[in-house]
Structure formats: structure tokens, C-alpha cells
Amino acid sequence: SKFIASPFNDSSYFFFVLPFAFGAMLITLLAGERVALLFLVFFNGLAGLAVGTDIHGLLYILIANLLGILAVTRAAQRVGLVLAGFKLGLAAIGLFILVQMTRQAPLGWSTTTFGSLLAFLSGPINAGLLVFALPLCERLFSVTTEIRLSELGNINLPLLRQLILKAPGTYNHSIAVGTLSEGAAKAIGLNPLFARVACLYHDVGKSLQPEYFIENQQ
């Protein structure tokens, strides 16, 4: 069925619901902000050509992607991706209104509400695609993202629980080494989260015969 009344029959409004920022957000999580910005240089023009938009639409795509990159940069858990999506959706409402003003398009109650709703929905759509695609890409490209590292640092994981119960001395040693390594990594500009999590697992094999190692002996 078709919507007859305006603005529901105006296809230009549905441009704002498209998940333009998905690619840049995914690449940010997998490879970092610099690679995502390089991707954006090529993607912005291609996306504009694909949807047939004007200069205002190109600016919308560009800014939405930049905001998407910023939104996921500090995401440490998968729930943070959902939060980033909602933040991006709220920002997209402001972008939509700004684009409509620069186009000198009518900003009536119905058109503004409808367009703002579609713009907001683009954020959760991006987040939904990220939550689905990120684990697949992590496995496919053998990439350990910051989010995955945070999950591996969860002491409730079975392997770490086994280390805590069977070799508590080794676990305490791993925590101490992890803290030292995290501080050293920060000082020399390396990844402190990776250093800390790697140290949690570096002696995990000792849980097989914990009594062989002095830190587990009474």
C-alpha cells in the first residue's frame, strides 16, 4: 500500500534512514580511526552517486560517518555499540534539520517529525548491523578488537575461573604482571588493554599442575 499524504509519499525523506555510517564504524572497530577515515574518502562520493543526492546530502553522509567514527571509538563492550547507535541517531536529527534548512525546504510539524524519526532510526539500524557483523568480521579476518579484548578480560570466563580456583598464586602473579605491563604499555604508546589481558593468560597452563610452581605452594 502507498502513503498518499505528504510527507509519506516523498522518497527524499527516506534518504535519512539509510545506514551510511555502518562501514566507517565497522572499520573503526576492526582497523582503527585512520583506516576508517581513508575509507571515508572513497565511500562518501560513491554513496552520494549511488543514492543520487546533492551537495547537502554529501555533507550529511560525511558528517554522519565522522560522528559514527567518534561514537564507536571508545566502545569497550558490545552494549556500547547500541549506545553509540542511539547517540548517532540523536545527532542525525540535528543533521536532518540542518540539511533541510540549508536546502530551504519546508519545516512543518509533519515533515520535521517524519524526517527526524527516520534520521533517528538510522542510528539504531547502524548499531544493529554492527552487532551482527562485528563478530563475523572478527572471525573472518582474525582480528581481536578492543571489545573482544575486554570480553577476554572477564574473570568469569571458564578458563580464568579454573586458574583462580586451581592456581590462585599464579592468578595473583598474572594480575600483578598485567598491571605492570599495562602501565609500561601506556608509557611507550602501545595497547595497554592488550598487554593486561595477554598477561592474564600467559601462565594459564600452570593450572594443569599448579603444585609444581612455587607461587602455588604453601
C-alpha positions in Angstrom: 0.0 0.0 0.0 1.1 3.6 -0.6 1.1 6.6 1.6 -0.9 9.3 -0.1 -0.4 12.2 2.2 2.7 14.3 2.3 5.4 13.8 3.5 5.0 10.0 3.5 4.9 9.9 -0.3 8.2 11.9 -0.6 11.1 9.5 -1.2 13.7 12.1 -0.4 12.9 11.8 3.3 13.8 8.1 3.3 17.4 9.0 2.4 17.9 9.9 6.1 17.1 6.4 7.3 19.9 4.8 5.3 22.8 3.4 7.5 25.5 5.4 5.8 27.9 5.3 8.8 27.9 1.5 9.1 31.0 0.8 7.0 33.1 3.5 8.7 32.0 2.4 12.2 32.9 -1.2 11.4 36.3 -0.4 10.0 37.0 1.8 13.1 36.4 -1.2 15.3 38.4 -3.6 13.2 41.3 -1.4 12.0 41.2 2.0 13.7 40.2 5.5 13.0 42.9 6.3 10.4 41.9 3.4 8.1 38.2 4.4 8.6 39.0 8.0 7.5 40.8 6.7 4.5 37.8 4.5 3.6 35.5 7.5 4.1 37.4 9.5 1.4 36.3 7.0 -1.2 33.0 6.0 0.3 31.5 9.4 0.5 31.4 10.1 -3.2 30.4 6.6 -4.1 27.5 6.7 -1.7 26.4 10.1 -3.0 26.4 8.7 -6.6 24.6 5.6 -5.6 21.6 7.4 -4.0 21.7 10.4 -6.4 21.9 13.1 -3.8 23.1 16.7 -3.9 25.9 18.5 -2.1 23.8 18.8 1.0 23.3 15.1 1.0 27.0 14.5 0.6 27.7 16.7 3.6 25.1 14.8 5.6 26.8 11.5 4.6 30.3 12.8 5.5 29.3 14.3 8.9 27.2 11.2 9.8 30.2 9.0 9.1 32.5 11.2 11.2 30.1 11.2 14.1 29.8 7.4 13.7 33.6 7.0 14.0 33.6 9.2 17.1 30.7 7.3 18.6 32.4 3.8 18.5 36.0 4.9 19.2 35.7 4.4 22.9 33.2 1.5 22.9 34.6 -1.1 25.2 31.6 -3.5 25.2 29.1 -4.7 22.7 26.3 -2.9 24.6 28.4 0.3 23.9 27.7 -0.2 20.2 23.9 0.1 20.9 24.5 3.2 22.9 26.7 4.6 20.1 23.8 3.9 17.7 21.3 5.9 19.8 23.8 8.8 20.1 24.3 8.8 16.4 20.5 8.8 15.9 20.1 11.8 18.1 22.9 13.6 16.2 21.3 12.7 12.9 18.1 14.5 13.9 20.1 17.7 14.2 21.8 17.0 10.9 18.5 16.4 9.2 17.1 19.7 10.4 20.4 21.5 9.4 20.2 20.0 5.9 16.6 20.9 5.4 17.4 24.5 6.5 20.3 24.8 4.0 18.0 23.4 1.3 15.3 25.9 2.3 12.9 23.0 2.5 9.6 23.4 4.4 9.9 22.6 8.1 6.3 22.0 9.1 5.3 19.9 12.0 4.6 16.7 10.0 7.7 17.0 7.7 10.1 17.7 10.6 8.7 15.0 12.8 8.7 12.4 10.0 12.2 13.3 8.8 13.6 13.4 12.3 12.1 10.0 13.1 13.7 8.5 10.0 17.1 10.2 10.8 17.0 8.9 14.4 16.2 5.3 13.2 19.4 5.4 11.1 21.4 5.2 14.4 19.9 2.0 15.8 19.9 0.5 12.4 23.7 1.1 12.2 24.1 -0.3 15.7 22.1 -3.4 14.8 24.2 -4.1 11.7 27.4 -3.6 13.8 26.3 -6.0 16.5 25.6 -8.6 13.8 28.6 -8.0 11.5 31.4 -7.4 14.0 31.7 -11.0 15.4 31.6 -12.4 11.9 34.4 -10.0 10.7 36.4 -10.7 13.8 36.4 -14.4 13.0 36.7 -13.9 9.2 39.7 -11.6 9.4 41.2 -13.0 12.6 41.1 -9.6 14.3 40.9 -9.1 18.0 39.1 -5.9 18.6 39.1 -3.8 21.8 35.6 -5.1 22.5 36.8 -8.7 22.2 39.8 -8.0 24.5 37.5 -6.6 27.1 35.4 -9.7 27.0 38.6 -11.9 27.3 39.5 -10.0 30.4 36.3 -11.1 32.2 37.3 -13.2 35.2 34.1 -15.2 35.0 35.3 -16.9 31.8 35.7 -20.7 32.5 39.4 -20.7 31.8 40.2 -17.9 34.2 37.9 -19.3 36.8 39.8 -22.5 36.6 43.1 -20.6 37.0 41.7 -18.8 40.1 40.4 -21.9 41.8 43.3 -24.3 40.9 46.3 -21.9 40.9 45.4 -18.8 42.9 49.1 -17.9 43.3 49.6 -17.9 39.6 46.5 -15.9 39.1 47.7 -13.2 41.6 51.1 -13.2 39.8 49.3 -12.7 36.4 47.3 -9.8 37.8 50.5 -8.1 39.1 52.3 -8.6 35.8 49.3 -7.3 33.9 49.2 -4.2 36.0 52.9 -3.5 35.4 52.6 -4.3 31.7 49.6 -2.0 31.3 51.5 0.9 32.8 54.5 0.2 30.7 52.4 0.0 27.5 50.8 3.3 28.3 54.3 4.9 28.7 55.6 3.8 25.3 52.4 4.2 23.3 51.3 0.6 22.9 47.9 -1.0 23.6 47.6 -1.2 27.4 44.4 -3.4 27.2 46.1 -6.0 25.1 49.1 -6.1 27.4 47.0 -6.5 30.5 44.7 -9.2 29.0 47.7 -11.1 27.5 49.3 -11.2 30.9 46.2 -12.8 32.4 46.6 -15.8 30.1 50.4 -16.0 29.9 50.7 -18.6 32.7 47.3 -20.3 32.3 48.9 -23.7 31.6 50.1 -23.8 35.2 46.5 -24.7 36.3 47.1 -28.2 35.0 49.8 -28.9 37.6 49.7 -25.9 40.0 51.7 -27.7 42.8 54.8 -27.7 40.5 55.2 -24.0 40.8 56.4 -22.2 43.9 53.7 -19.4 43.9 51.1 -22.1 44.5 52.9 -24.0 47.2 52.2 -23.3 50.9 
